[in-house]
């Protein structure tokens, strides 16, 4: 059994607090395919000029490079002055897999997968020792919850949770299926199939008459 959890941290104790202050509507998302030693961040809600001006005055930023523009999303290679706490070895330290990191409204959130809940307290205590307020907002025991409440597979549940968290179901969508697939490190086709099967499972469970066994689409 694995556990998926979400931590929330104030930007003032982690990174890019000045940028958040200067550009209140800005949103960041970690580009998951890039090495944690050189984090690349997607920027949403600001134009390049505004982003550059904020980065130039942010003491957390040592350097940056605009790499890609994809619609209203800008990809930056960001070099931090010192350590970026949420992307550092001190945060990961072998206790978790980093699934997603995003920042909005002056807060950062990290979604991680750990072996068990004891690892969550290890992460939280380690961050508190660094004077970083670690707010544990959500914990899901994947196998237990899947067995108890739904016939979704862990992969289907993970895909639905990521889609919900990152705005795939919002109008207008905040993230495309291709971009969402990248955050999960799977192909566009694999994500599409996971979501399709998850929808079918949820609809089947919702509409199934009482006492009728569920059908399987796994």
HELIX and SHEET records of a PDB file:
HELIX    1   1 UNK A   11  UNK A   13  5                                   3    
HELIX    2   2 UNK A   17  UNK A   22  1                                   6    
HELIX    3   3 UNK A   36  UNK A   38  5                                   3    
HELIX    4   4 UNK A   48  UNK A   57  1                                  10    
HELIX    5   5 UNK A   85  UNK A   87  5                                   3    
HELIX    6   6 UNK A   89  UNK A   92  1                                   4    
HELIX    7   7 UNK A  117  UNK A  129  1                                  13    
HELIX    8   8 UNK A  142  UNK A  149  1                                   8    
HELIX    9   9 UNK A  154  UNK A  165  1                                  12    
HELIX   10  10 UNK A  177  UNK A  184  1                                   8    
HELIX   11  11 UNK A  188  UNK A  207  1                                  20    
SHEET    1   A 8 UNK A  61  UNK A  70  0                                        
SHEET    2   A 8 UNK A  73  UNK A  80 -1                                        
SHEET    3   A 8 UNK A  40  UNK A  44 -1                                        
SHEET    4   A 8 UNK A  27  UNK A  30 -1                                        
SHEET    5   A 8 UNK A  96  UNK A 104 -1                                        
SHEET    6   A 8 UNK A 107  UNK A 114 -1                                        
SHEET    7   A 8 UNK A   3  UNK A  10 -1                                        
SHEET    8   A 8 UNK A 135  UNK A 141 -1                                        
END                                                                             
